[in-house]
Amino acid sequence: MKNIGSLVAVILGIALLTSCNQMTLISKKDVPQEKMEEIFHEVKTPFKYGIVFQHPDSSKKVDSPSIFRQGDVWYMTYIIFDGKGYETWLAESSDLLHWESQGKILSFSENTWDATQKAGYMSLVNIDWGGDYSVEQFQDKYWMTYLGGNTPGYEAGVLKVGLANSNSLTEVHEWNTNNPTILSPEDGDVRWFENKTIYKSLVIHDRQKHTGYPFVMYYNAKGDTADFESIAMAVSDDMLSWKRYGKDPVITKRKGLCGDAQIAKYKDIYIMFYFGAFWKPGAFERFACSYDLINWTDWNGPDLIAPSEDYDHKYAHKPWVIKWNGVVYHFYNAVGEKGRVIALATSKELAK
């Protein structure tokens, strides 16, 4: 009987240990509410500084800022819509508040799959929260993914993900786009929520290889069976060949829009800044958190940014958020009385 009792105790101990391990695994996927609250207070930007950038031709619609730094200078890639389609430009700043356009880096072309749409987004920006926000080279080149297509109009036709590269990060010149599409809604492995069109993309370098791959892409897409946008993942070993990751979106509301992910790493937690639209009124900024870049816990509290001013009363969306010298800068696309511009909100009130 003593042996039986000992055996039962061992079995119960193993069962308890297994149960605890399973609970630990489950808890590691979900970011606790107290951590979400901590991060909200870390990243919130209640002070709207105002418009910080308009294209020199103010009739052009400005969109989708990507912010990075080289040396002592800040740079912003941004896209403009001129009625025909998207092109990509570069601006620079010494203080994150005053920006000057430098010139075009992705232009319209003729008789190509991306002739009238080249909306670029900088890849491999340092994601460390409060880091140096430098851009990493891979194979001695800098990289951008871009929304591409050959149908004129605002995000018209079938849109795909293209890949551009350059030997220079901040020189104003045309980036090389002589690469095939890397993701398309017409691919054989396309999923139900992305088989109509693909929009903005972001590529980060994951040195821990949470997915088993060093390069991870987040992108928003729409499927022909659902009139909403969701955020999905793809992975790569070499930046050139990509495959989709997972069966479902990582962020979706199954209505309205979720899109334009930007990733930051705060301590041991990844933050995804993204915008939401039309699953409640307007367009607004949100965030989600993850321990592994795969399983995301969505914030259920107040918006990070929401329409409130004349310049963003219609939409306040499409984030790029950084922390520099103790101040959080939240750049976003504002649509209101001044058209489509880049605005800024901060964690501290800054003098103008």
C-alpha positions in Angstrom: 0.0 0.0 0.0 2.9 2.3 0.8 4.3 1.8 -2.8 0.9 2.5 -4.3 0.6 5.7 -2.2 4.0 6.8 -3.3 3.1 6.1 -6.9 -0.2 8.1 -6.6 1.8 11.0 -5.0 4.2 10.9 -7.9 1.5 10.8 -10.5 -0.4 13.7 -8.8 2.9 15.7 -8.6 3.5 15.2 -12.3 0.0 16.1 -13.1 0.2 19.3 -11.0 3.6 20.2 -12.6 2.2 19.6 -16.1 -0.9 21.7 -15.3 1.3 24.6 -13.9 3.5 24.4 -17.0 0.5 24.6 -19.3 -0.9 27.5 -17.3 2.5 29.2 -17.7 2.5 28.6 -21.4 -0.9 30.1 -21.7 -0.1 33.1 -19.5 3.0 33.8 -21.6 0.8 34.2 -24.7 -1.5 36.8 -23.0 -0.1 40.1 -21.7 -1.7 40.7 -18.3 -4.0 43.7 -17.8 -1.6 45.4 -15.4 1.2 45.2 -18.0 -1.2 46.7 -20.6 -1.9 49.5 -18.3 1.8 50.1 -17.7 2.4 50.3 -21.4 -0.5 52.6 -22.0 0.9 55.1 -19.5 4.4 54.7 -21.1 3.2 55.4 -24.7 0.3 57.8 -24.3 0.6 61.2 -25.9 -2.2 63.5 -24.6 -0.7 66.7 -26.0 -1.4 67.5 -29.6 1.4 69.6 -31.0 -0.3 70.1 -34.3 0.6 69.8 -38.0 4.4 69.2 -38.5 4.5 68.4 -42.2 2.7 69.2 -45.4 4.1 68.4 -48.9 5.5 71.6 -50.6 2.6 71.3 -53.0 -0.2 71.5 -50.4 -2.7 70.2 -52.9 -1.1 66.7 -52.6 -2.3 64.3 -50.0 0.4 63.2 -47.6 0.3 59.8 -45.9 2.1 57.1 -43.9 5.2 58.5 -42.2 8.1 56.2 -41.4 10.6 57.9 -39.0 14.3 56.9 -38.6 17.6 58.5 -37.8 21.1 58.6 -39.3 23.9 60.5 -37.5 22.3 63.6 -36.0 19.5 63.9 -38.5 16.0 62.6 -38.5 14.4 61.4 -41.7 10.9 60.6 -42.8 9.7 58.6 -45.7 6.2 59.6 -46.7 3.9 59.0 -49.6 1.8 61.4 -51.6 -1.3 60.9 -53.7 -1.7 63.3 -56.6 -4.9 61.9 -58.2 -3.0 59.4 -60.3 -1.5 57.2 -57.6 1.1 57.0 -54.8 4.8 58.0 -55.0 7.3 58.0 -52.1 9.3 61.0 -50.9 11.9 61.8 -48.2 12.0 64.6 -45.7 14.5 65.5 -42.9 14.5 67.3 -39.6 17.0 68.2 -36.8 14.4 68.3 -34.0 11.4 66.0 -35.0 9.2 69.2 -35.1 10.3 71.0 -38.3 10.5 69.0 -41.5 11.7 69.8 -45.0 11.0 67.7 -48.1 14.2 66.5 -49.8 12.8 64.8 -52.9 11.3 61.7 -54.5 12.7 58.2 -54.1 10.0 56.0 -55.7 8.4 57.3 -58.8 5.8 56.4 -61.4 7.0 54.2 -64.2 5.7 52.9 -67.5 4.6 49.4 -68.6 5.4 47.8 -65.2 3.3 46.0 -62.7 3.8 49.0 -60.3 3.5 51.8 -62.9 1.0 54.0 -61.0 1.4 52.9 -57.3 4.7 53.0 -55.3 4.0 53.7 -51.7 7.1 52.9 -49.7 7.7 52.0 -46.1 11.2 51.8 -44.6 12.3 48.3 -43.5 14.6 47.2 -40.7 14.3 50.3 -38.5 15.6 49.6 -35.0 12.5 48.7 -32.9 14.0 49.3 -29.4 11.8 51.7 -27.5 14.0 54.7 -26.7 16.7 53.4 -29.0 18.7 55.0 -31.8 16.1 54.4 -34.5 18.8 53.6 -37.0 18.1 51.6 -40.1 19.9 48.2 -40.5 21.5 47.1 -43.8 21.1 43.6 -45.1 23.5 42.3 -47.8 25.0 45.8 -47.8 21.7 47.4 -48.9 18.9 49.3 -47.3 15.4 48.0 -48.0 11.8 49.3 -48.4 8.7 47.3 -49.0 6.0 49.2 -51.0 2.4 49.0 -52.0 2.4 48.6 -55.8 0.0 48.4 -58.6 -0.7 49.7 -62.2 -4.3 50.9 -61.8 -4.6 54.7 -61.6 -6.6 56.1 -58.6 -6.7 56.0 -54.9 -5.6 52.5 -53.8 -7.2 51.3 -56.9 -7.1 47.9 -58.6 -5.2 44.8 -57.3 -2.4 46.0 -54.9 0.7 43.9 -54.2 3.8 44.1 -52.0 7.0 45.1 -53.9 10.6 45.3 -52.7 13.0 48.2 -53.2 16.6 48.6 -52.2 19.4 51.2 -52.2 23.1 51.5 -51.4 22.3 54.9 -49.8 19.8 55.6 -47.1 19.4 59.4 -47.2 20.6 60.4 -50.7 17.7 61.5 -52.8 17.6 59.2 -55.8 15.4 56.6 -57.3 15.6 53.3 -55.4 16.0 50.0 -57.3 12.6 48.3 -57.8 13.8 45.6 -60.2 12.5 42.8 -57.9 9.5 40.6 -58.4 6.5 41.1 -56.2 7.0 39.4 -52.8 3.3 39.1 -51.7 0.3 39.2 -53.9 -3.5 38.5 -53.4 -3.1 36.1 -56.3 -0.4 33.9 -54.6 -1.2 30.2 -54.3 -0.9 30.3 -50.5 -3.2 33.3 -50.1 -5.7 33.2 -47.2 -9.4 34.1 -47.1 -8.8 37.6 -45.6 -6.2 38.8 -48.1 -7.3 37.5 -51.5 -8.5 40.8 -52.8 -5.8 43.4 -52.1 -2.8 44.1 -49.9 -2.0 47.5 -48.4 0.8 48.8 -46.1 3.6 46.5 -45.0 6.3 46.7 -42.3 9.4 44.5 -42.0 11.4 44.1 -38.8 14.5 42.1 -37.9 13.7 39.6 -35.2 17.0 38.4 -33.8 15.4 36.0 -31.5 13.6 34.3 -34.4 10.3 33.8 -32.5 8.8 32.5 -35.8 11.9 30.6 -36.8 12.8 33.3 -39.3 14.9 36.5 -38.9 12.6 38.8 -40.9 9.0 39.4 -40.0 6.5 41.4 -42.0 3.2 42.8 -40.8 0.7 44.0 -43.4 -2.9 44.9 -43.8 -5.1 43.2 -46.4 -8.7 42.7 -47.5 -10.3 39.5 -48.8 -13.1 39.2 -51.3 -15.4 37.4 -48.8 -15.2 40.2 -46.2 -15.3 43.9 -46.6 -12.8 44.7 -43.8 -9.0 45.0 -43.4 -7.0 42.9 -41.0 -3.3 42.7 -40.0 -1.4 39.6 -41.1 2.1 38.1 -40.9 4.7 36.8 -43.3 8.3 35.6 -42.7 11.6 35.4 -44.6 15.1 34.2 -44.3 16.5 36.5 -47.0 14.2 39.5 -47.5 13.5 38.2 -51.1 11.4 35.1 -50.6 8.4 35.4 -48.2 5.8 33.0 -46.9 2.7 33.7 -45.0 2.6 32.8 -41.3 -0.4 31.4 -39.5 -4.0 30.7 -40.7 -5.7 33.9 -39.4 -5.0 37.6 -39.0 -3.1 38.6 -35.9 -5.3 41.7 -35.4 -8.9 41.9 -36.8 -12.3 43.2 -35.7 -14.0 41.4 -38.7 -15.5 44.8 -39.6 -14.0 48.2 -40.4 -10.2 48.6 -40.7 -7.2 47.5 -38.7 -3.9 48.4 -40.3 -0.5 50.1 -40.7 1.3 48.3 -37.9 4.5 49.7 -36.3 6.5 47.6 -33.9 8.4 48.7 -30.8 10.1 46.6 -28.1 9.6 47.8 -24.5 11.5 45.7 -22.0 10.4 42.1 -22.7 7.2 43.1 -24.5 6.6 44.0 -28.1 4.1 46.8 -28.8 2.2 47.0 -32.1 0.9 50.5 -32.8 -1.9 50.4 -35.4 -4.9 52.3 -36.5 -8.6 51.3 -36.3 -11.4 52.7 -38.4 -15.2 52.3 -38.8 -15.6 49.5 -36.2 -16.5 52.5 -34.2 -17.0 56.0 -35.5 -14.0 57.6 -37.3 -10.4 56.6 -37.5 -8.1 56.4 -34.4 -4.9 55.0 -33.0 -4.7 51.8 -31.0 -2.1 49.3 -29.7 -1.6 45.6 -28.9 1.1 43.8 -27.0 3.0 40.5 -27.4 5.7 38.4 -25.8 6.5 36.6 -29.1 5.4 38.7 -32.0 2.8 36.1 -32.9 0.1 36.2 -30.1 -1.2 39.6 -29.5 -3.2 41.0 -26.6 -5.3 44.0 -27.8 -5.7 47.1 -25.6 -9.3 47.6 -24.5 -8.9 51.0 -23.0 -8.9 54.6 -24.4 -7.6 55.4 -27.9 -4.0 56.6 -28.1 -5.1 59.3 -30.6 -8.6 60.2 -31.7 -10.1 63.1 -33.7 -10.4 66.3 -31.7 -9.0 69.2 -33.7 -9.9 71.0 -36.9 -6.9 69.4 -38.7 -7.8 65.8 -37.6 -11.5 66.0 -37.1 -12.2 63.4 -39.8 -9.3 60.9 -39.3 -6.4 60.6 -36.9 -4.6 57.4 -38.0 -1.6 55.6 -39.4 1.0 55.8 -36.6 4.7 56.1 -36.2 5.6 56.3 -32.5 9.1 56.8 -30.9 10.6 57.8 -27.6 13.5 60.3 -27.7 15.1 62.1 -24.8 12.3 61.1 -22.5 9.5 62.4 -24.8 7.1 60.2 -26.7 6.4 61.5 -30.2 3.4 60.1 -32.0 3.3 61.0 -35.6 0.1 60.3 -37.5 -1.8 61.1 -40.6 -4.4 63.8 -39.9 -7.4 64.5 -42.2 -9.4 67.6 -41.6 -9.6 71.3 -42.5 -6.0 71.3 -43.8 -6.4 68.3 -46.0 -4.3 65.2 -45.5 -1.2 66.1 -43.5 1.3 64.7 -40.9 0.5 65.7 -37.3 2.2 65.1 -34.0 1.1 64.4 -30.4 3.5 64.1 -27.5 3.8 62.8 -24.0 4.8 66.3 -22.7 3.6 69.7 -23.8 6.2 71.2 -26.1 6.7 74.8 -26.9 5.9 75.8 -30.5 
